[in-house]
């Protein structure tokens, strides 16, 4: 995937009773297979919704719109994995662009193997957490991964 675009789309539902805690919580990330830290991480900590992009010692944090509870939210991400300045990452939330990064998005000494993952990645704690994911897709364009294309999604297409 190095030098190419990858598009990811998914929907997230945070229940109304979801615990808002000051603890590390990543709900989606892009990784290079043999690099320990994620290249991108969509975070939800203490009610604050952010995106971090970290590559080759450079780190940027984007403040994202609030992650609402009690309703589905659609996300589309575009990644161009590159060790050079032509790397890029963009994120849309409910059809609106909320983050745009340009710069390295790969370690040049590491494998040409990249992947996106979703889930609750958090520090150990006793309190249970549940977030729902749906409509996950990987493809080569915005329209091909936009969750709005699924039956029952009421958002207007991009």
N, C-alpha and C positions, 0 to 999 in steps of 0.2 A: 504493500500500500504506500510505501514511501514515494512522495511526489504526486500522489493521486488524491482525489476527493473521496470521502466516505460520508454518507448521510445516515443519521439515526433519528428515529421518531418513536415517541412513546407517550402514554398518558399516565398521570399520577393522581391518586385520590388519597388525601390525608384526612382520616376520620376526625370528627369533632372532639373526640376524647383523646387524641394523640398527645402524649406528654411532651411539653415544651421544656427542654432541659438544657443546661449549659454543659454539653458533652459533645464530643466529636461525632458527627453524623454525616456521612456521604451517601447521597441517593442515586447518583450516576457518575461515571468517570470513564475517561479514555486512558488506556495504558499501552505502553510498549512492553512486550512480553518479558524482557529481561532487565527492566528498570524498576526499582522497588517503589518509587513514588508515582502516583498517577500524573499524567501530563495535564489532564483537566479533572476537576472535581466539583460537582454541584453539591453544595453543602447547605445544611439546615441546622443551625446551632442557636439555641436560646431564642428561637423565633426569627432569626436573621437568615435570609436566603441569599447565598453568594455563589459565585463561580470563581475558582482559582485556576490559573493556567501557569504551569511551571515546567520550564525546559532549559537545560544548559545553564543553570544558575540564575536564570531570569524568572521572576514570579510577578504576576499581576493578579489583582483581586477585583472582581466586578460585583457591585451591589445589584442584586436582582430585585424585581418587584416581589412583594409579599407572596408567600406560598399560601394560598387560601385553604382553609379547612372546610370539609363538608361538601366539596364539589370537585369534579374532574378538571384537570389542567393538562393541556397538550403541550409537548415540547418537541422541537425539531433542532437537531444539531448538525452542523457541517464542519468536518475536520479535514484539513489538508496537512497530512503528516510530512514534514520536511525538516531537515536539520538547518536549512537556510532561512533567509529573511522572507521567503515566499510561503512559509508555513502559515496556517490560519485556523481559527476556530470561531464559529458564530453560533449563537443560540437564539431561538425564537420561543416565546411563551404565548400560547393562545394566538398564534399568528403574528405577533409583534416582536421585532428584533429587540433583544434585551442585552446582548453582549456581542462585541466584535473585537477579536484579537488578531494581530498580524505579527509574525516573528517565528523563531524556531519552535517547532512542535515535534521534535524527535531528537534522540541522542545519536550522533553520527557513528559512534563506536558500537552501538547495540544492534540487535537483530531487526530486520525488516519485517516485524510481526507486531501488529497493533490490534487492539480490540476495545470494544465499549461494553460496559456492564452496568446493570441497574440492581438496586437492592438496598437494604439497610446495612451499611458498613459503619460500625460504631465501636467505641471503647466498651469494654466489659462493664455491665451494670445489671442489677437484679430486675429493674423495672422492664416489663415487656413493651414492645413497640410493634405496631402494624401499620404499614403503608401499602396501598394496592397499586399495582402496575398493570397496564393493558395496552393493546394496540402497538406492540413493539415491532419495529421494522428496520431493516438495513437495506439501503439501495444506493442509487447513483444520482438522485435528484430530490429536491424539496417535495414535489408533488407525490413522488413514489413512497415517501415515508410519513407524510403529514397525517396524523391520526384522524383528521376530519373526514378522511375518505371512508372510514368504517361506518357501517350502518348504526344508527342510534346516536351518533355524535352530532350535536346541535349547533356547533360553531360554524360560522360562515367560512368557506374555503379561502385560502390565501390569495 
